[in-house]
Amino acid sequence: MSYSANIVDYKGKDTIELVAGKYRAVIAPFLGSNVLRMQDTEADIEVLRYDESLSIEELKASAEVYGLPTLYLPNRLAKGILKVSDATYNFPVNDPLGNHIHGFLHKREHEIVSATVEGNKAIAKTAFVYDDKDECFSFYPVSFKAEFTFTLSDEGLNYEFTMTNTSNKQLPFGVCNHTAINGPFTKDGDGLDMRLYIPVGEKWELSKSCIPTGEFLPITNHDRQYITGSQVPVLHNIDNDVFFAEEGSLDDKPFYGAVATDIKSGKRICYEVCRDFKFWIVWNDQGKKGFFCPEPCTWIIDAPNQPLPADESGYVELAPGESKTISEKLYTM
């Protein structure tokens, strides 16, 4: 087995290439510490949406729909308003529906901290410091440090994200990964053979501007297909299906996450997340582009502005000096 962690050039930008046995991953600090590519070279699985033909500028313009980007703040803020316990901030409206969407972390160039091998683990660490040098600081003057650790081993890719409040104000902590999984994920695969399993609970009702109404929708046959693992996640439109996350099972063991299966070959992509992710949003950009996004979110859409208790909305604030870490794992079977 081979294990390596090297800084390599990608179209004029530094990336970190991790290799651990059958797995290969490329981390792109220039693209907000995006997992630009992940492969199982033995099983011929291209896990994440990747397009070699795109320029750096094109990738930055569509950073949400390639690889595994980390979004802060997650999803939408109604009318761009962010209400925190000690202040109200106004973000630019950048969504056709009249909201602010996706924040800015995934569009910033991050720093490479280290690329090392420790035994049978290849490890990449990156970081980003948000302070008064950033263009967003004029309307969001709450400094923080974001730290990323990507550990590739024979068990797959483990991802950890830590945010530390370096300001003297309250820092809202909400994270989403807009994970773009290929469908199909093998060269000879067919989208019709894709199935998606996500153990989900109640489904949130969204307004026409894609903001929670506070009501829940009855579970339909379409929704039950996530629970039974029979949902075809491509070739038809899935437009922001929003659910509470629940624990399910995988091979008779407890499982908290999502599984994509090619039923013809039996190959699977498993995506486990920590319990801080309380919600799933599923989206596939009309379904005809060969990918789908099972998006784990720590808080519900527009959580800072929702009249809901924190245990229902997932809303969390970090006090000055406080840190919080979330984790995920991506592997094949």
Protein Blocks (a to p, Z undefined) as FASTA:
>chain_A
ZZddddddeehiacddddehjbccdddfknoopafbacdfknopafbacdfkbcfklmmm
mmmlgcjaddddehjaehhiacdfkbccddddfbfnopaehijmlmpccddfbdcdehja
ccddddddddfkbmklmmmccccdddddddddfkbccdddddddfbfbdcdddddddddc
dddfbfkbcfklpccdddddddddddfkopaehiacdddfklmmmmnopacfehiacehi
acddddddeehiacdddddddfknopacdddddfklmbdcddeehopnopacddddfbde
hklmpccdfklnopacddehiacddddddddZZ
